[in-house]
């Protein structure tokens, strides 16, 4: 069984799948669930995609919201957070002297 197939498009409920495979509903839920690290990475990629579409490509907020099928508030929030993450990364990099190798990164 392919987990991504279950996770992306699941035409039946977890209960129906559990009955079909002879396992518990919780087992189906754990098969379908994404690891936290993967989910965090996916969300960061989505925020960066929203930021890039709006800032780099020059689209308006309504166009960005329509493109990502979200509300304007949601795309603005993601864009602002992506900008903040970029600023924090740049600030962290600038803390180290040129040629210095950080010991604990």
SULLIN-V551695 format. One record per backbone hydrogen bond with DSSP energy under -0.5 kcal/mol. CO is the residue of the C=O (numbers start at 1). NH is the residue of the N-H. If there is no record, write none. Layout:
CO/NH ; CO/NH
This chain:
1/3 ; 2/6 ; 3/7 ; 4/8 ; 5/9 ; 9/11 ; 13/17 ; 14/18 ; 15/19 ; 16/20 ; 17/21 ; 18/22 ; 18/23 ; 24/28 ; 25/29 ; 26/30 ; 27/31 ; 28/32 ; 29/33 ; 35/39 ; 36/40 ; 37/41 ; 38/42 ; 39/43 ; 40/44 ; 41/45 ; 42/46 ; 43/47 ; 44/48 ; 45/49 ; 46/50 ; 47/51 ; 48/52 ; 49/53 ; 50/54 ; 51/55 ; 51/56 ; 52/56 ; 52/57 ; 53/59 ; 54/58 ; 60/64 ; 61/65 ; 62/66 ; 63/67 ; 64/68 ; 65/69 ; 65/70 ; 66/69 ; 71/75 ; 72/76 ; 73/77 ; 74/78 ; 75/79 ; 76/80 ; 77/81 ; 78/82 ; 79/83 ; 80/84 ; 81/85 ; 82/86 ; 83/87 ; 84/88 ; 85/89 ; 86/90 ; 87/91 ; 88/92 ; 89/93 ; 90/94 ; 91/95 ; 92/95 ; 92/96 ; 93/96 ; 97/100 ; 100/102
